[in-house]
Amino acid sequence: MSATLIELEKTSGTEPAPAKLPRRRLSRRALLLLSAAVVWIAGFVFLHGTGTLALPTSELTDLHRSLNHFNSWVASNRDDNPVFLYLLSPLRSAVDAVAAVFTTVFAASSIGLGLPEIGWLGTVALLGWIAFAVGNARVALLTVAVFTFFGLQGLFVEAAHTFALVVTAVLLSLLVGLPMGVLAGVSGRVEKIITPVLDFMQILPTFVYLAPLALVFLIGPASAVIATVIYAAPPIIRLTAHGIRGIPENTREASDSLGTTSLQRLFTLQIPMAKRTIVMGINQGTMAALSMVTIAALIAAPGLGQVVVRALQSLDVGTAVNAGLSIVLMAIMLDRVTTAASERALPATQRRRSRVSRRTRMIVVGATFALVLMLVQLSRTMLWAARFPQEVNLGPAITGGVDNASEWLQTHLFLLTGAFREAVTLAFLNPFQTAVTETPFFIMFAALALVAYAFGGWKLTALVLACLTMIIYLGLWGDAMVTLASTLVATVIVMVLGIVFGVAMGRSSRFDKLMRPVLDAGQTLPAFVYLVPFLGLFGATRFTAIIAGVIYAAPAAIKIMADGISGVSPTVVEAAVASGSTPWQVITKVQLPMARKSLGLAANQGLIYVLAMVVVGALVGAGGLGYDVVAGFVQSSLFGKGLAAGLAIVFLGILLDRITQAAAFTAPSRSLSTAQPTTTKEA
């Protein structure tokens, strides 16, 4: 407004008209999401129960029968087909041979009394020495204590079988993962090629790997190891490539100025400087291997997983807890040893100062190795050192105590736990599952297409529609919707926990220090372990699987949210506080909006973790696609349906992963306004 007009208004005694605030309308994305909700609700209200494509448990489609016939054809032609004769069967034999070596050394030989080649005492001594050599004395004592406790539980042989398969899988994963990681680190083209493959491998639940590998390689240790290698290699490849690419540019240029070749730079600079990151990749791969080896008990992998599976199938809570405790201890031990190895891989200037010189340490390592050799020889000659003393067995006491505690809880707390389970089931689970499963498939198509278009445009919409079409083609739409409903309910709970605890950790360093060890411990445990305690509390129901999925996925979501909140600029927060904002306003108006990408990433990771756990929850009555997969392992007549269910889980996982990724990493569209656009000066 010009000065002349202002003066006229002053002389006339009138005040300037207040500026009109633009009336905001919903953004384009919000309109699309609202439209999706309206389509879904209207479709359910007026058309529920029609077009649900439900398939009874005992019925098969033509595709399932074709897959059964294919399974029979593979079984009958395995010895004559050139692909099996010259490629797959030799590969299986080679993997079996490697696994047999470690099994013979640590668990049980195939001759005589079936004792470990180096005996239980030699195994404990050798593994303790290895932990000391790559880590420190603390992790060595932890290793010795953990393997001794396995013997006290009466599970030394089972634990040694699991450990042997993990070692086999990790070594083979390193043979595959390290070269590929190095190539991806030095070549951008290789990185672009393998990144989508690694993304695909990492979003798949562990169940999905089992059925096709059992078809190709039969059940047994070889299939378990190959499945574990496929599952454990991606983190090794990713972190190796990240370490190679993370070398500072000025350091690389200084090396090039000295005339080093690409190969010399790789071996003298990049790999040594990336050593700690590579060892961190080995840590992640090892933890993934343990998780997969335990679940691979469904395809006859020996070890602790077999004990847990049998206990879950018979609802034997005491035995499941005893074996689950062994898995937890092995996970903690492997995590601590590999973490200590990554710290030792730091340059000497970055390590904690040690009172022991390098020369003294080498002398101690050599002396203790001589002692280990003596104990190994003793184990090969004395029965008490070869087989863990059977009269010292705490397993029955642990099992009995847990059974008694479980019975007491179910007797005295049934009104509390049962009422809580039924209240949540009747108030939330049943209505939401009904809304998902009873909605016609074409309405779900339309609603999910609108959601996909809102976040990712036509490309994502086409991908989502293709995944939904494949689920229908596989004949398991109804079971997929059951799994989807459970996954979404658990993900909502995970996000509530993630936001509440993540905000608290991001705003309080003291609370963050308190929670981090708990979350780190939670992320080291295999999926099987989470089912065991809730089985005793809530029985074999889908509610048990959902709660286990929440606890399994919550640590990842909480840590991502905590990092996002703590990453908000302190200057922005201080400015908001200085302007008079309350803590609640700072959280809701500043920190959460600025951590939007972390919120989306937490939802993405939480959803993928939940899907994996809900599928595993089929062992305790979760139903859906997981039940079809398990039934396919148990009954040969349902193999085709189980294989189709595994593929349906793949497409469901891709669909959910791509939508949540698009929601996390795309900027929201601007709000529309009915007012005239303001000028830059007015704004």
Residue pairs with C-beta under 8 A, 6 or more apart in sequence:
1 16
6 16
9 15
9 16
19 682
20 675
21 675
22 673
22 674
22 675
22 678
23 673
23 674
23 675
24 671
24 672
24 673
25 671
25 672
25 673
25 674
26 34
26 671
26 672
27 668
27 669
27 670
27 671
27 672
28 454
28 669
28 672
29 454
29 455
29 668
29 669
32 450
32 451
32 453
32 454
33 450
33 451
33 454
35 450
36 446
36 447
36 448
36 450
36 451
36 454
37 447
39 443
39 446
39 447
39 450
40 435
40 439
40 443
40 444
40 447
43 439
43 440
43 443
43 446
43 447
44 435
44 438
44 439
44 443
47 439
47 440
47 443
48 434
48 438
48 439
48 440
49 438
50 440
51 440
51 441
51 442
51 443
52 437
52 438
52 439
52 440
52 441
52 477
52 478
52 481
53 441
53 472
53 477
53 478
54 437
54 477
54 478
55 61
55 475
55 476
55 477
55 478
55 479
57 627
57 631
60 68
60 638
60 640
60 641
61 475
61 644
63 473
63 474
63 475
63 640
63 644
64 475
64 638
64 640
64 641
64 644
65 640
66 640
67 639
67 640
67 641
67 643
67 644
68 636
68 637
68 639
68 640
69 640
70 640
71 215
71 636
71 639
71 640
71 643
74 215
74 216
77 84
78 84
78 89
79 85
88 216
88 217
91 217
91 226
92 217
92 218
92 222
92 223
92 226
93 222
95 168
95 172
95 221
95 222
95 225
95 226
96 220
96 221
96 222
98 168
98 171
98 172
98 225
99 164
99 165
99 168
99 221
99 222
99 225
100 110
100 221
102 164
102 165
102 167
102 168
103 160
103 161
103 164
103 165
103 221
103 302
104 110
104 116
104 117
105 116
105 117
105 118
105 123
105 164
106 116
106 117
106 118
106 123
106 160
106 163
106 164
106 167
107 116
107 157
107 160
107 161
107 163
107 164
107 302
108 114
108 115
108 116
108 157
108 160
108 161
109 115
109 116
109 117
113 387
115 386
115 387
116 122
116 123
116 160
116 379
116 386
117 380
118 126
118 376
118 379
118 380
119 376
119 378
119 379
119 380
119 382
119 385
119 386
119 387
120 147
120 151
120 156
120 379
120 385
120 386
120 387
120 388
121 375
121 378
121 379
121 385
121 386
122 372
122 375
122 376
122 377
122 378
122 379
122 380
122 385
123 147
123 160
123 379
124 143
124 144
124 147
124 148
125 144
125 371
125 372
125 375
125 376
126 372
126 376
127 143
127 144
127 147
128 140
128 141
128 143
128 144
128 147
128 372
129 140
129 365
129 368
129 369
129 372
130 143
131 139
131 140
131 142
131 143
131 337
131 340
132 139
132 140
132 365
132 368
133 365
134 337
134 340
134 341
134 344
135 336
135 337
135 340
135 341
135 343
135 344
136 340
136 344
138 336
138 340
139 333
139 336
139 337
139 340
142 332
142 333
142 336
142 337
143 333
143 337
146 329
146 330
146 332
146 333
147 156
147 159
149 326
149 329
150 156
150 158
150 159
150 160
150 326
150 329
151 388
151 389
151 392
152 392
152 393
152 394
152 395
153 322
153 325
153 326
153 393
153 394
153 395
153 398
154 390
154 393
154 394
154 395
154 396
155 304
155 307
155 322
155 323
155 326
155 395
156 388
158 302
158 303
158 304
158 306
158 307
158 323
158 326
159 303
159 304
159 326
159 330
161 302
161 303
161 304
162 290
162 293
162 294
162 302
162 303
162 304
162 305
162 327
162 330
163 330
165 221
165 224
165 225
165 228
165 293
165 296
165 301
165 302
165 303
166 228
166 286
166 289
166 290
166 293
166 334
168 225
169 225
169 228
169 229
169 232
169 289
169 292
169 293
170 232
170 282
170 285
170 286
170 289
172 225
172 229
173 228
173 229
173 232
173 233
173 236
173 285
173 289
174 236
174 282
174 285
176 229
176 233
177 232
177 233
177 234
177 236
177 237
177 240
177 281
177 285
178 236
178 240
178 278
180 190
180 194
180 233
180 237
180 240
181 236
181 237
181 238
181 239
181 240
181 241
181 244
181 278
181 281
182 240
182 241
182 244
182 266
182 271
183 190
184 190
184 191
184 194
184 195
184 237
184 240
184 241
184 244
185 191
185 240
185 241
185 242
185 243
185 244
185 245
185 270
185 274
186 244
186 262
186 266
186 270
191 241
194 237
198 234
198 237
198 238
199 657
200 654
201 230
201 231
201 233
201 234
202 234
202 235
203 608
203 653
203 654
203 657
204 649
204 650
204 653
205 611
205 612
205 615
205 616
205 649
205 653
206 227
206 231
206 291
206 292
206 295
206 527
206 612
206 616
207 295
207 298
207 612
207 615
207 616
207 626
207 629
207 646
207 649
208 629
208 646
208 647
208 649
208 650
208 653
209 227
209 230
209 231
209 292
210 223
210 227
210 295
210 296
210 298
210 299
210 629
210 633
210 646
211 629
211 632
211 633
211 639
211 642
211 643
211 646
212 643
212 646
213 223
213 226
213 227
213 299
214 223
214 299
214 633
215 639
215 643
216 223
217 223
217 226
219 299
219 300
220 299
220 300
220 301
221 301
221 302
223 296
223 299
223 300
223 301
224 292
224 293
224 296
224 299
224 300
224 301
227 292
227 296
227 299
228 288
228 289
228 292
228 293
228 296
231 288
231 289
231 291
231 292
232 285
232 286
232 288
232 289
232 292
233 285
235 281
235 284
235 285
235 288
236 281
236 282
236 284
236 285
237 281
238 281
239 277
239 278
239 280
239 281
239 284
240 274
240 277
240 278
240 281
242 277
243 273
243 274
243 275
243 276
243 277
243 278
243 281
244 266
244 270
244 271
244 274
246 274
246 277
247 269
247 270
247 273
247 274
251 269
251 273
252 265
252 269
252 270
255 265
255 268
255 269
256 265
260 268
260 269
271 278
275 345
276 342
276 343
276 345
276 346
278 345
279 338
279 341
279 342
279 345
280 342
282 338
282 341
282 342
283 335
283 338
283 339
283 341
283 342
286 334
286 335
286 338
287 331
287 334
287 335
287 524
290 327
290 330
290 331
290 334
290 526
291 526
291 527
291 528
293 301
293 303
293 305
294 303
294 304
294 305
294 308
294 327
294 526
294 528
295 305
295 526
295 527
295 528
295 616
296 305
297 303
297 305
297 306
297 308
297 309
298 309
298 630
298 633
299 633
300 306
304 323
304 326
304 327
304 330
305 327
305 528
307 319
307 320
307 322
307 323
308 320
308 323
308 324
308 327
308 528
308 532
309 619
310 316
310 319
311 317
311 318
311 319
311 320
311 323
312 320
312 531
312 532
312 535
312 619
312 620
313 619
315 535
315 540
316 403
317 402
317 403
317 406
317 532
317 535
317 536
318 398
318 399
318 400
318 401
318 402
318 403
318 406
319 399
320 531
320 532
320 535
321 398
321 399
321 402
321 532
321 533
321 536
322 395
322 398
322 399
322 402
324 528
324 529
324 532
325 398
327 525
327 526
327 528
327 529
328 525
328 529
331 524
331 525
331 526
331 529
332 521
332 524
335 524
343 351
343 352
344 351
354 361
356 364
375 385
378 385
379 385
379 386
380 386
402 536
405 536
406 536
409 417
409 536
409 537
410 417
410 536
410 539
413 537
417 537
417 538
418 538
421 538
421 539
421 541
421 543
424 543
425 541
425 543
428 489
429 485
429 486
429 489
429 542
429 543
429 546
432 485
432 488
432 489
433 482
433 485
433 486
435 485
436 444
436 481
436 482
436 484
436 485
436 488
437 478
437 481
437 482
437 485
439 481
441 468
441 472
441 477
444 468
444 481
445 465
445 468
448 464
448 468
448 655
448 659
449 461
449 464
449 465
451 464
451 659
452 460
452 461
452 463
452 464
452 465
452 658
452 659
452 662
453 460
453 461
455 659
455 662
455 663
455 666
456 658
456 659
456 662
456 666
460 658
460 659
460 662
463 654
463 655
463 658
464 655
464 658
464 659
467 651
467 652
467 654
467 655
468 651
468 655
470 647
470 648
470 651
471 477
471 480
471 648
471 651
471 652
474 644
474 645
474 647
474 648
474 651
475 641
475 644
476 625
476 628
476 641
476 644
476 645
476 648
479 623
479 624
479 625
479 627
479 628
479 645
479 648
480 624
480 625
480 648
480 652
482 623
482 624
482 625
483 611
483 614
483 615
483 624
483 625
483 626
483 649
483 652
484 652
486 542
486 545
486 546
486 549
486 614
486 617
486 622
486 624
487 549
487 607
487 610
487 611
487 614
487 656
489 546
490 546
490 549
490 550
490 553
490 610
490 613
490 614
491 553
491 603
491 606
491 607
491 610
493 546
493 550
494 549
494 550
494 553
494 554
494 557
494 606
494 607
494 609
494 610
495 557
495 602
495 603
495 606
497 550
497 554
497 557
497 558
498 554
498 557
498 558
498 560
498 561
498 602
498 606
499 561
499 592
499 599
501 515
501 554
501 558
501 561
501 562
502 557
502 558
502 559
502 560
502 561
502 562
502 564
502 565
502 602
503 561
503 562
503 565
503 587
503 591
503 592
504 511
505 511
505 512
505 515
505 516
505 558
505 561
505 562
505 565
505 566
506 512
506 561
506 562
506 563
506 564
506 565
506 566
506 568
506 591
506 595
507 565
507 566
507 587
507 591
512 562
512 566
515 558
515 562
516 559
518 555
519 555
519 558
519 559
520 555
522 551
522 552
522 554
522 555
523 555
523 556
527 552
527 612
527 613
527 616
528 616
530 548
530 549
530 551
530 552
530 613
531 544
531 545
531 548
531 616
531 617
531 619
531 620
534 544
534 547
534 548
534 551
534 620
535 544
535 620
537 544
538 544
538 547
540 620
540 621
541 620
541 621
542 617
542 621
542 622
542 623
544 617
544 620
544 621
544 622
545 613
545 614
545 616
545 617
545 618
545 620
545 621
545 622
546 614
546 617
546 622
548 613
548 617
548 620
549 609
549 610
549 613
549 614
549 617
550 610
552 609
552 610
552 612
552 613
553 605
553 606
553 607
553 609
553 610
553 613
554 606
556 602
556 605
556 606
556 609
557 602
557 603
557 605
557 606
558 602
560 598
560 601
560 602
560 605
561 595
561 598
561 599
561 602
563 598
564 595
564 597
564 598
564 599
564 601
564 602
565 591
565 592
565 595
565 598
567 595
567 598
568 590
568 591
568 594
568 595
569 594
572 590
572 594
573 586
573 590
573 591
576 585
576 586
576 589
576 590
577 586
581 589
581 590
592 599
597 664
597 665
599 664
600 660
600 661
600 663
600 664
600 665
601 664
603 660
603 663
603 664
604 657
604 660
604 661
604 663
604 664
607 656
607 657
607 660
608 653
608 656
608 657
611 649
611 652
611 653
611 656
614 622
614 624
614 626
615 622
615 624
615 625
615 626
615 629
615 649
616 626
617 626
618 624
618 625
618 626
618 627
618 629
618 630
619 626
619 630
625 645
625 646
625 648
625 649
625 652
626 645
626 649
628 638
628 641
628 642
628 644
628 645
629 642
629 645
629 646
629 649
630 642
631 638
631 641
631 642
632 638
632 639
632 640
632 641
632 642
632 643
632 645
632 646
633 642
